[in-house]
Amino acid sequence: MGEGLLDEVAQAEAEMIAAAATAVERHDDSQAYFDAVIAADQKVEPRDWMPDDYRKGLIRQIAQHAHSEIIGMQPEGNWITRAPSLKRKAILMAKVQDEAGHGLYLYAAAETLGVTREELVDALISGRQKYSSIFNYPTLSWADVGAIGWLVDGAAIVNQVPLCRCSYGPYARAMIRICKEESFHQRQGYEILHTLSHGTEAQHRMAQESVDRWWYPSLAMFGPPDTESTHSAASMAWKIKRHSNDELRQRFVDMCVPQAEVLGLTLPDPDLRWNAERGQHDFTQPDFGELMRVVKGDGPCNAQRMDHRRRAHADGAWVRDAAAAYAAKREKQ
């Protein structure tokens, strides 16, 4: 090998080493800036540098949230045609449309992290990404629409209001509008239960039976206990989450107790009582074993929910194809 070629090789190696050193330095600077943004309680934006685990964690959480909004249309959509009055039908239809909109906001927020909507939908349909376990329970009576509004949407509000201060800007901004609409959903459910509870004896029984079935699945919505939560520590360190699962579950119970008294309904927990020393209610924890079984696909309606979603996705293929063809035609003009 000639001396000239050796010199070129040596120079190339030196340039590679220098470039690597520069990359490491820039990474250190980027990490320091990211850490400073988090510490200052500011927002990380899509074009900002972020750790890969932060990006992946956000995609997982936002995608699961979006999937839950879309799957969550099914149990209530089941009652649109059977609602007891035209007014109730219109209100319920508007609520289901809101849930579709929430899913779209969240898919759009996830797309800012470099993942496509097609990838997210495929991950849901293939079972590689999950949605909230609560939507795998059946709606057996009209009172269930009320229980979902009061308990399920109420739990969602407790869980999601802190996300309005999430460290990732697009997610936080999407949550502001979503939480405003969820507050109306919670009031709608509360009003349905209040009407039933103060109606006939049969209506009161129907409302109570519904609350009995939805109470513990609603408590499980906050996830496993803190000691068993896989992602909570990192999410809280990055200020994606602001409160632990157990903190949020306690807050939800303390919120529901006085509301149940106004409704004239009983929460199905014989050990539920005020603890003056703690300044909070003692309560029975949900069955976390059941939670994990449902999350893994063994819930009452898991198969039904996914079959419906896959069928709806397949039925909508012509719309996606038409939109793609139109977009391609516009590009050629």
VENJOUR-V375727 format. One line per field, one symbol per residue. burial: # if it has 16 or more other C-alpha atoms within 10 Angstrom, else .. A space follows every 10 residues. Layout:
burial=???
This chain:
burial=.......... .......... .........# ...#...#.. .###.#...# ....#.###. ########## #######.## ..#....##. .##.##.### ########## #.#......# #..##...## #########. .######### ########## ########## ######.##. ###.###### #######... ..######## ########## #####..... .#..#..### ######.### ####..#..# ..###.##.. .......... ###..#.#.. ##.##.#.#. ##..##..## .......... .......... ...
